[in-house]
Structure formats: C-alpha cells, structure tokens
Amino acid sequence: MSFWRVVLAIFFPPLAIIDKGCGSVLIVLLLTLCGWVPGTIAALVILNNPNS
C-alpha cells in the first residue's frame, strides 16, 4: 500500500481502488455517497487486503 494510494483513499476513495475491479469501485462509490467515512474505511480495507 503506497503513500499516494492512502492519500487518494482519504480524499476520493473510489479513485484509489480503480484497478481492483468494477465491483469494488461500485461498492466504495455507494458507501462514499452514503458518507465520506464509510467510503474511506472501505477503500483502506480493500487496499490493505493482501489477497487482491
């Protein structure tokens, strides 16, 4: 997980995980629309997942 990805996940979560797949981006986008904190948490969890 790079520093710039974390910064991007904090400011615009869907853009930080754009290369993780359409489903992940859609989920994070919906969570971000519901609130900034859930979207940020979801993006950081997806970025921190070693299996993806």
PQR file of N, CA, C, O and H, with PARSE charges and radii, in Angstrom:
ATOM      1  N   MET A   1       0.860  -1.172   0.000 -0.4000 1.5000
ATOM      2  CA  MET A   1       0.000   0.000   0.000 -0.0000 2.0000
ATOM      3  C   MET A   1       0.905   1.233   0.000  0.5500 1.7000
ATOM      4  O   MET A   1       1.659   1.463   0.946 -0.5500 1.4000
ATOM      5  N   SER A   2       0.822   2.009  -1.057 -0.4000 1.5000
ATOM      6  CA  SER A   2       1.696   3.168  -1.175 -0.0000 2.0000
ATOM      7  C   SER A   2       1.096   4.388  -0.479  0.5500 1.7000
ATOM      8  O   SER A   2      -0.104   4.454  -0.211 -0.5500 1.4000
ATOM      9  H   SER A   2       0.210   1.822  -1.826  0.4000 1.0000
ATOM     10  N   PHE A   3       1.948   5.319  -0.207 -0.4000 1.5000
ATOM     11  CA  PHE A   3       1.542   6.550   0.467 -0.0000 2.0000
ATOM     12  C   PHE A   3       0.506   7.309  -0.353  0.5500 1.7000
ATOM     13  O   PHE A   3      -0.471   7.813   0.200 -0.5500 1.4000
ATOM     14  H   PHE A   3       2.922   5.265  -0.425  0.4000 1.0000
ATOM     15  N   TRP A   4       0.708   7.395  -1.664 -0.4000 1.5000
ATOM     16  CA  TRP A   4      -0.210   8.160  -2.510 -0.0000 2.0000
ATOM     17  C   TRP A   4      -1.562   7.499  -2.621  0.5500 1.7000
ATOM     18  O   TRP A   4      -2.578   8.182  -2.752 -0.5500 1.4000
ATOM     19  H   TRP A   4       1.502   6.985  -2.113  0.4000 1.0000
ATOM     20  N   ARG A   5      -1.592   6.170  -2.571 -0.4000 1.5000
ATOM     21  CA  ARG A   5      -2.887   5.468  -2.585 -0.0000 2.0000
ATOM     22  C   ARG A   5      -3.673   5.776  -1.319  0.5500 1.7000
ATOM     23  O   ARG A   5      -4.890   5.951  -1.367 -0.5500 1.4000
ATOM     24  H   ARG A   5      -0.766   5.615  -2.464  0.4000 1.0000
ATOM     25  N   VAL A   6      -2.980   5.841  -0.186 -0.4000 1.5000
ATOM     26  CA  VAL A   6      -3.654   6.153   1.079 -0.0000 2.0000
ATOM     27  C   VAL A   6      -4.192   7.575   1.051  0.5500 1.7000
ATOM     28  O   VAL A   6      -5.322   7.822   1.474 -0.5500 1.4000
ATOM     29  H   VAL A   6      -1.991   5.698  -0.147  0.4000 1.0000
ATOM     30  N   VAL A   7      -3.399   8.503   0.560 -0.4000 1.5000
ATOM     31  CA  VAL A   7      -3.856   9.897   0.454 -0.0000 2.0000
ATOM     32  C   VAL A   7      -5.057   9.982  -0.476  0.5500 1.7000
ATOM     33  O   VAL A   7      -6.026  10.679  -0.175 -0.5500 1.4000
ATOM     34  H   VAL A   7      -2.481   8.303   0.217  0.4000 1.0000
ATOM     35  N   LEU A   8      -5.003   9.286  -1.592 -0.4000 1.5000
ATOM     36  CA  LEU A   8      -6.128   9.284  -2.531 -0.0000 2.0000
ATOM     37  C   LEU A   8      -7.357   8.627  -1.911  0.5500 1.7000
ATOM     38  O   LEU A   8      -8.480   9.075  -2.140 -0.5500 1.4000
ATOM     39  H   LEU A   8      -4.216   8.720  -1.836  0.4000 1.0000
ATOM     40  N   ALA A   9      -7.155   7.574  -1.133 -0.4000 1.5000
ATOM     41  CA  ALA A   9      -8.280   6.910  -0.460 -0.0000 2.0000
ATOM     42  C   ALA A   9      -8.945   7.827   0.563  0.5500 1.7000
ATOM     43  O   ALA A   9     -10.146   7.718   0.810 -0.5500 1.4000
ATOM     44  H   ALA A   9      -6.243   7.209  -0.946  0.4000 1.0000
ATOM     45  N   ILE A  10      -8.182   8.710   1.144 -0.4000 1.5000
ATOM     46  CA  ILE A  10      -8.754   9.636   2.119 -0.0000 2.0000
ATOM     47  C   ILE A  10      -9.566  10.732   1.418  0.5500 1.7000
ATOM     48  O   ILE A  10     -10.640  11.100   1.892 -0.5500 1.4000
ATOM     49  H   ILE A  10      -7.207   8.798   0.943  0.4000 1.0000
ATOM     50  N   PHE A  11      -9.064  11.251   0.302 -0.4000 1.5000
ATOM     51  CA  PHE A  11      -9.746  12.366  -0.360 -0.0000 2.0000
ATOM     52  C   PHE A  11     -10.811  11.931  -1.360  0.5500 1.7000
ATOM     53  O   PHE A  11     -11.867  12.560  -1.437 -0.5500 1.4000
ATOM     54  H   PHE A  11      -8.191  10.952  -0.083  0.4000 1.0000
ATOM     55  N   PHE A  12     -10.563  10.880  -2.123 -0.4000 1.5000
ATOM     56  CA  PHE A  12     -11.552  10.370  -3.079 -0.0000 2.0000
ATOM     57  C   PHE A  12     -11.426   8.849  -3.150  0.5500 1.7000
ATOM     58  O   PHE A  12     -10.712   8.331  -4.009 -0.5500 1.4000
ATOM     59  H   PHE A  12      -9.706  10.369  -2.061  0.4000 1.0000
ATOM     60  N   PRO A  13     -12.106   8.133  -2.266 -0.5600 1.5000
ATOM     61  CA  PRO A  13     -11.928   6.681  -2.131  0.2800 2.0000
ATOM     62  C   PRO A  13     -12.127   5.854  -3.399  0.5500 1.7000
ATOM     63  O   PRO A  13     -11.328   4.947  -3.631 -0.5500 1.4000
ATOM     64  N   PRO A  14     -13.139   6.103  -4.238 -0.5600 1.5000
ATOM     65  CA  PRO A  14     -13.291   5.239  -5.420  0.2800 2.0000
ATOM     66  C   PRO A  14     -12.111   5.302  -6.395  0.5500 1.7000
ATOM     67  O   PRO A  14     -11.790   4.312  -7.051 -0.5500 1.4000
ATOM     68  N   LEU A  15     -11.481   6.448  -6.484 -0.4000 1.5000
ATOM     69  CA  LEU A  15     -10.356   6.590  -7.399 -0.0000 2.0000
ATOM     70  C   LEU A  15      -9.124   5.826  -6.919  0.5500 1.7000
ATOM     71  O   LEU A  15      -8.288   5.429  -7.730 -0.5500 1.4000
ATOM     72  H   LEU A  15     -11.742   7.253  -5.951  0.4000 1.0000
ATOM     73  N   ALA A  16      -9.009   5.622  -5.625 -0.4000 1.5000
ATOM     74  CA  ALA A  16      -7.852   4.920  -5.070 -0.0000 2.0000
ATOM     75  C   ALA A  16      -7.863   3.434  -5.398  0.5500 1.7000
ATOM     76  O   ALA A  16      -6.805   2.806  -5.451 -0.5500 1.4000
ATOM     77  H   ALA A  16      -9.688   5.945  -4.967  0.4000 1.0000
ATOM     78  N   ILE A  17      -9.036   2.864  -5.618 -0.4000 1.5000
ATOM     79  CA  ILE A  17      -9.113   1.421  -5.867 -0.0000 2.0000
ATOM     80  C   ILE A  17      -9.612   1.115  -7.268  0.5500 1.7000
ATOM     81  O   ILE A  17     -10.213   0.066  -7.502 -0.5500 1.4000
ATOM     82  H   ILE A  17      -9.895   3.374  -5.575  0.4000 1.0000
ATOM     83  N   ILE A  18      -9.366   2.023  -8.197 -0.4000 1.5000
ATOM     84  CA  ILE A  18      -9.885   1.883  -9.557 -0.0000 2.0000
ATOM     85  C   ILE A  18      -9.366   0.617 -10.236  0.5500 1.7000
ATOM     86  O   ILE A  18     -10.044   0.078 -11.111 -0.5500 1.4000
ATOM     87  H   ILE A  18      -8.877   2.875  -8.007  0.4000 1.0000
ATOM     88  N   ASP A  19      -8.194   0.131  -9.864 -0.4000 1.5000
ATOM     89  CA  ASP A  19      -7.626  -1.055 -10.512 -0.0000 2.0000
ATOM     90  C   ASP A  19      -8.006  -2.360  -9.809  0.5500 1.7000
ATOM     91  O   ASP A  19      -7.522  -3.422 -10.201 -0.5500 1.4000
ATOM     92  H   ASP A  19      -7.642   0.569  -9.154  0.4000 1.0000
ATOM     93  N   LYS A  20      -8.843  -2.312  -8.801 -0.4000 1.5000
ATOM     94  CA  LYS A  20      -9.232  -3.504  -8.044 -0.0000 2.0000
ATOM     95  C   LYS A  20     -10.466  -4.197  -8.606  0.5500 1.7000
ATOM     96  O   LYS A  20     -10.832  -5.271  -8.130 -0.5500 1.4000
ATOM     97  H   LYS A  20      -9.236  -1.449  -8.482  0.4000 1.0000
ATOM     98  N   GLY A  21     -11.105  -3.616  -9.594 -0.4000 1.5000
ATOM     99  CA  GLY A  21     -12.275  -4.250 -10.196 -0.0000 2.0000
ATOM    100  C   GLY A  21     -13.512  -3.387 -10.074  0.5500 1.7000
ATOM    101  O   GLY A  21     -13.613  -2.527  -9.199 -0.5500 1.4000
ATOM    102  H   GLY A  21     -10.807  -2.743  -9.980  0.4000 1.0000
ATOM    103  N   CYS A  22     -14.437  -3.632 -10.959 -0.4000 1.5000
ATOM    104  CA  CYS A  22     -15.656  -2.831 -11.044 -0.0000 2.0000
ATOM    105  C   CYS A  22     -16.529  -2.970  -9.789  0.5500 1.7000
ATOM    106  O   CYS A  22     -17.112  -1.991  -9.323 -0.5500 1.4000
ATOM    107  H   CYS A  22     -14.355  -4.331 -11.670  0.4000 1.0000
ATOM    108  N   GLY A  23     -16.616  -4.174  -9.253 -0.4000 1.5000
ATOM    109  CA  GLY A  23     -17.447  -4.392  -8.067 -0.0000 2.0000
ATOM    110  C   GLY A  23     -16.955  -3.626  -6.866  0.5500 1.7000
ATOM    111  O   GLY A  23     -17.745  -3.032  -6.133 -0.5500 1.4000
ATOM    112  H   GLY A  23     -16.143  -4.970  -9.631  0.4000 1.0000
ATOM    113  N   SER A  24     -15.658  -3.635  -6.661 -0.4000 1.5000
ATOM    114  CA  SER A  24     -15.080  -2.905  -5.529 -0.0000 2.0000
ATOM    115  C   SER A  24     -15.281  -1.408  -5.681  0.5500 1.7000
ATOM    116  O   SER A  24     -15.607  -0.714  -4.718 -0.5500 1.4000
ATOM    117  H   SER A  24     -15.016  -4.117  -7.257  0.4000 1.0000
ATOM    118  N   VAL A  25     -15.085  -0.920  -6.884 -0.4000 1.5000
ATOM    119  CA  VAL A  25     -15.259   0.516  -7.125 -0.0000 2.0000
ATOM    120  C   VAL A  25     -16.711   0.912  -6.895  0.5500 1.7000
ATOM    121  O   VAL A  25     -16.982   1.960  -6.310 -0.5500 1.4000
ATOM    122  H   VAL A  25     -14.820  -1.484  -7.666  0.4000 1.0000
ATOM    123  N   LEU A  26     -17.641   0.088  -7.348 -0.4000 1.5000
ATOM    124  CA  LEU A  26     -19.062   0.389  -7.172 -0.0000 2.0000
ATOM    125  C   LEU A  26     -19.455   0.398  -5.695  0.5500 1.7000
ATOM    126  O   LEU A  26     -20.185   1.284  -5.249 -0.5500 1.4000
ATOM    127  H   LEU A  26     -17.421  -0.764  -7.823  0.4000 1.0000
ATOM    128  N   ILE A  27     -18.977  -0.577  -4.948 -0.4000 1.5000
ATOM    129  CA  ILE A  27     -19.287  -0.639  -3.515 -0.0000 2.0000
ATOM    130  C   ILE A  27     -18.728   0.574  -2.788  0.5500 1.7000
ATOM    131  O   ILE A  27     -19.418   1.187  -1.973 -0.5500 1.4000
ATOM    132  H   ILE A  27     -18.384  -1.297  -5.310  0.4000 1.0000
ATOM    133  N   VAL A  28     -17.489   0.917  -3.079 -0.4000 1.5000
ATOM    134  CA  VAL A  28     -16.873   2.074  -2.411 -0.0000 2.0000
ATOM    135  C   VAL A  28     -17.557   3.367  -2.848  0.5500 1.7000
ATOM    136  O   VAL A  28     -17.716   4.283  -2.041 -0.5500 1.4000
ATOM    137  H   VAL A  28     -16.929   0.418  -3.741  0.4000 1.0000
ATOM    138  N   LEU A  29     -17.959   3.450  -4.099 -0.4000 1.5000
ATOM    139  CA  LEU A  29     -18.670   4.637  -4.560 -0.0000 2.0000
ATOM    140  C   LEU A  29     -20.001   4.796  -3.828  0.5500 1.7000
ATOM    141  O   LEU A  29     -20.340   5.897  -3.394 -0.5500 1.4000
ATOM    142  H   LEU A  29     -17.831   2.706  -4.754  0.4000 1.0000
ATOM    143  N   LEU A  30     -20.746   3.723  -3.691 -0.4000 1.5000
ATOM    144  CA  LEU A  30     -22.020   3.788  -2.971 -0.0000 2.0000
ATOM    145  C   LEU A  30     -21.820   4.141  -1.500  0.5500 1.7000
ATOM    146  O   LEU A  30     -22.579   4.929  -0.937 -0.5500 1.4000
ATOM    147  H   LEU A  30     -20.470   2.829  -4.044  0.4000 1.0000
ATOM    148  N   LEU A  31     -20.799   3.556  -0.884 -0.4000 1.5000
ATOM    149  CA  LEU A  31     -20.521   3.889   0.509 -0.0000 2.0000
ATOM    150  C   LEU A  31     -20.073   5.337   0.661  0.5500 1.7000
ATOM    151  O   LEU A  31     -20.404   5.990   1.650 -0.5500 1.4000
ATOM    152  H   LEU A  31     -20.183   2.915  -1.342  0.4000 1.0000
ATOM    153  N   THR A  32     -19.324   5.837  -0.309 -0.4000 1.5000
ATOM    154  CA  THR A  32     -18.892   7.229  -0.262 -0.0000 2.0000
ATOM    155  C   THR A  32     -20.077   8.169  -0.426  0.5500 1.7000
ATOM    156  O   THR A  32     -20.120   9.228   0.201 -0.5500 1.4000
ATOM    157  H   THR A  32     -19.055   5.306  -1.112  0.4000 1.0000
ATOM    158  N   LEU A  33     -21.034   7.794  -1.257 -0.4000 1.5000
ATOM    159  CA  LEU A  33     -22.230   8.623  -1.414 -0.0000 2.0000
ATOM    160  C   LEU A  33     -23.068   8.634  -0.138  0.5500 1.7000
ATOM    161  O   LEU A  33     -23.748   9.618   0.152 -0.5500 1.4000
ATOM    162  H   LEU A  33     -20.999   6.934  -1.766  0.4000 1.0000
ATOM    163  N   CYS A  34     -23.020   7.544   0.622 -0.4000 1.5000
ATOM    164  CA  CYS A  34     -23.741   7.498   1.903 -0.0000 2.0000
ATOM    165  C   CYS A  34     -23.030   8.315   2.966  0.5500 1.7000
ATOM    166  O   CYS A  34     -23.663   8.842   3.881 -0.5500 1.4000
ATOM    167  H   CYS A  34     -22.467   6.745   0.387  0.4000 1.0000
ATOM    168  N   GLY A  35     -21.743   8.417   2.848 -0.4000 1.5000
ATOM    169  CA  GLY A  35     -20.954   9.172   3.811 -0.0000 2.0000
ATOM    170  C   GLY A  35     -19.481   9.010   3.507  0.5500 1.7000
ATOM    171  O   GLY A  35     -19.048   7.975   3.001 -0.5500 1.4000
ATOM    172  H   GLY A  35     -21.229   7.988   2.105  0.4000 1.0000
ATOM    173  N   TRP A  36     -18.725  10.028   3.815 -0.4000 1.5000
ATOM    174  CA  TRP A  36     -17.306  10.009   3.490 -0.0000 2.0000
ATOM    175  C   TRP A  36     -16.554   8.960   4.310  0.5500 1.7000
ATOM    176  O   TRP A  36     -15.671   8.284   3.783 -0.5500 1.4000
ATOM    177  H   TRP A  36     -19.077  10.869   4.227  0.4000 1.0000
ATOM    178  N   VAL A  37     -16.888   8.821   5.572 -0.4000 1.5000
ATOM    179  CA  VAL A  37     -16.172   7.890   6.453 -0.0000 2.0000
ATOM    180  C   VAL A  37     -16.344   6.428   6.021  0.5500 1.7000
ATOM    181  O   VAL A  37     -15.344   5.716   5.942 -0.5500 1.4000
ATOM    182  H   VAL A  37     -17.606   9.371   6.000  0.4000 1.0000
ATOM    183  N   PRO A  38     -17.559   5.947   5.738 -0.5600 1.5000
ATOM    184  CA  PRO A  38     -17.678   4.547   5.290  0.2800 2.0000
ATOM    185  C   PRO A  38     -16.932   4.264   3.991  0.5500 1.7000
ATOM    186  O   PRO A  38     -16.349   3.191   3.834 -0.5500 1.4000
ATOM    187  N   GLY A  39     -16.945   5.204   3.068 -0.4000 1.5000
ATOM    188  CA  GLY A  39     -16.224   5.023   1.822 -0.0000 2.0000
ATOM    189  C   GLY A  39     -14.723   4.968   2.024  0.5500 1.7000
ATOM    190  O   GLY A  39     -14.033   4.160   1.402 -0.5500 1.4000
ATOM    191  H   GLY A  39     -17.419   6.076   3.196  0.4000 1.0000
ATOM    192  N   THR A  40     -14.221   5.823   2.891 -0.4000 1.5000
ATOM    193  CA  THR A  40     -12.793   5.835   3.188 -0.0000 2.0000
ATOM    194  C   THR A  40     -12.364   4.560   3.881  0.5500 1.7000
ATOM    195  O   THR A  40     -11.323   3.993   3.549 -0.5500 1.4000
ATOM    196  H   THR A  40     -14.782   6.479   3.397  0.4000 1.0000
ATOM    197  N   ILE A  41     -13.146   4.105   4.832 -0.4000 1.5000
ATOM    198  CA  ILE A  41     -12.814   2.866   5.536 -0.0000 2.0000
ATOM    199  C   ILE A  41     -12.820   1.685   4.580  0.5500 1.7000
ATOM    200  O   ILE A  41     -11.921   0.845   4.623 -0.5500 1.4000
ATOM    201  H   ILE A  41     -13.992   4.565   5.101  0.4000 1.0000
ATOM    202  N   ALA A  42     -13.818   1.613   3.724 -0.4000 1.5000
ATOM    203  CA  ALA A  42     -13.890   0.510   2.764 -0.0000 2.0000
ATOM    204  C   ALA A  42     -12.710   0.543   1.795  0.5500 1.7000
ATOM    205  O   ALA A  42     -12.144  -0.503   1.480 -0.5500 1.4000
ATOM    206  H   ALA A  42     -14.549   2.294   3.689  0.4000 1.0000
ATOM    207  N   ALA A  43     -12.338   1.712   1.328 -0.4000 1.5000
ATOM    208  CA  ALA A  43     -11.198   1.822   0.413 -0.0000 2.0000
ATOM    209  C   ALA A  43      -9.904   1.397   1.094  0.5500 1.7000
ATOM    210  O   ALA A  43      -9.085   0.702   0.491 -0.5500 1.4000
ATOM    211  H   ALA A  43     -12.798   2.562   1.585  0.4000 1.0000
ATOM    212  N   LEU A  44      -9.714   1.802   2.333 -0.4000 1.5000
ATOM    213  CA  LEU A  44      -8.496   1.416   3.056 -0.0000 2.0000
ATOM    214  C   LEU A  44      -8.465  -0.080   3.341  0.5500 1.7000
ATOM    215  O   LEU A  44      -7.397  -0.691   3.308 -0.5500 1.4000
ATOM    216  H   LEU A  44     -10.378   2.366   2.823  0.4000 1.0000
ATOM    217  N   VAL A  45      -9.607  -0.671   3.618 -0.4000 1.5000
ATOM    218  CA  VAL A  45      -9.666  -2.119   3.845 -0.0000 2.0000
ATOM    219  C   VAL A  45      -9.332  -2.865   2.553  0.5500 1.7000
ATOM    220  O   VAL A  45      -8.580  -3.840   2.572 -0.5500 1.4000
ATOM    221  H   VAL A  45     -10.475  -0.175   3.645  0.4000 1.0000
ATOM    222  N   ILE A  46      -9.886  -2.411   1.444 -0.4000 1.5000
ATOM    223  CA  ILE A  46      -9.609  -3.076   0.162 -0.0000 2.0000
ATOM    224  C   ILE A  46      -8.142  -2.905  -0.229  0.5500 1.7000
ATOM    225  O   ILE A  46      -7.531  -3.839  -0.749 -0.5500 1.4000
ATOM    226  H   ILE A  46     -10.497  -1.619   1.428  0.4000 1.0000
ATOM    227  N   LEU A  47      -7.576  -1.738   0.012 -0.4000 1.5000
ATOM    228  CA  LEU A  47      -6.163  -1.528  -0.300 -0.0000 2.0000
ATOM    229  C   LEU A  47      -5.255  -2.357   0.594  0.5500 1.7000
ATOM    230  O   LEU A  47      -4.172  -2.762   0.173 -0.5500 1.4000
ATOM    231  H   LEU A  47      -8.073  -0.979   0.434  0.4000 1.0000
ATOM    232  N   ASN A  48      -5.686  -2.613   1.821 -0.4000 1.5000
ATOM    233  CA  ASN A  48      -4.862  -3.354   2.763 -0.0000 2.0000
ATOM    234  C   ASN A  48      -5.003  -4.864   2.611  0.5500 1.7000
ATOM    235  O   ASN A  48      -4.249  -5.613   3.233 -0.5500 1.4000
ATOM    236  H   ASN A  48      -6.567  -2.284   2.163  0.4000 1.0000
ATOM    237  N   ASN A  49      -5.950  -5.328   1.800 -0.4000 1.5000
ATOM    238  CA  ASN A  49      -6.188  -6.751   1.620 -0.0000 2.0000
ATOM    239  C   ASN A  49      -5.045  -7.358   0.779  0.5500 1.7000
ATOM    240  O   ASN A  49      -4.848  -6.959  -0.368 -0.5500 1.4000
ATOM    241  H   ASN A  49      -6.562  -4.720   1.295  0.4000 1.0000
ATOM    242  N   PRO A  50      -4.304  -8.306   1.338 -0.5600 1.5000
ATOM    243  CA  PRO A  50      -3.167  -8.875   0.588  0.2800 2.0000
ATOM    244  C   PRO A  50      -3.601  -9.856  -0.503  0.5500 1.7000
ATOM    245  O   PRO A  50      -2.784 -10.196  -1.359 -0.5500 1.4000
ATOM    246  N   ASN A  51      -4.838 -10.317  -0.508 -0.4000 1.5000
ATOM    247  CA  ASN A  51      -5.300 -11.312  -1.481 -0.0000 2.0000
ATOM    248  C   ASN A  51      -5.758 -10.706  -2.796  0.5500 1.7000
ATOM    249  O   ASN A  51      -6.017 -11.437  -3.753 -0.5500 1.4000
ATOM    250  H   ASN A  51      -5.502 -10.041   0.187  0.4000 1.0000
ATOM    251  N   SER A  52      -5.862  -9.394  -2.862 -0.4000 1.5000
ATOM    252  CA  SER A  52      -6.368  -8.795  -4.112 -0.0000 2.0000
ATOM    253  C   SER A  52      -5.264  -8.232  -4.954  0.5500 1.7000
ATOM    254  O   SER A  52      -5.521  -7.696  -6.032 -0.5500 1.4000
ATOM    255  H   SER A  52      -5.652  -8.800  -2.086  0.4000 1.0000
TER
END
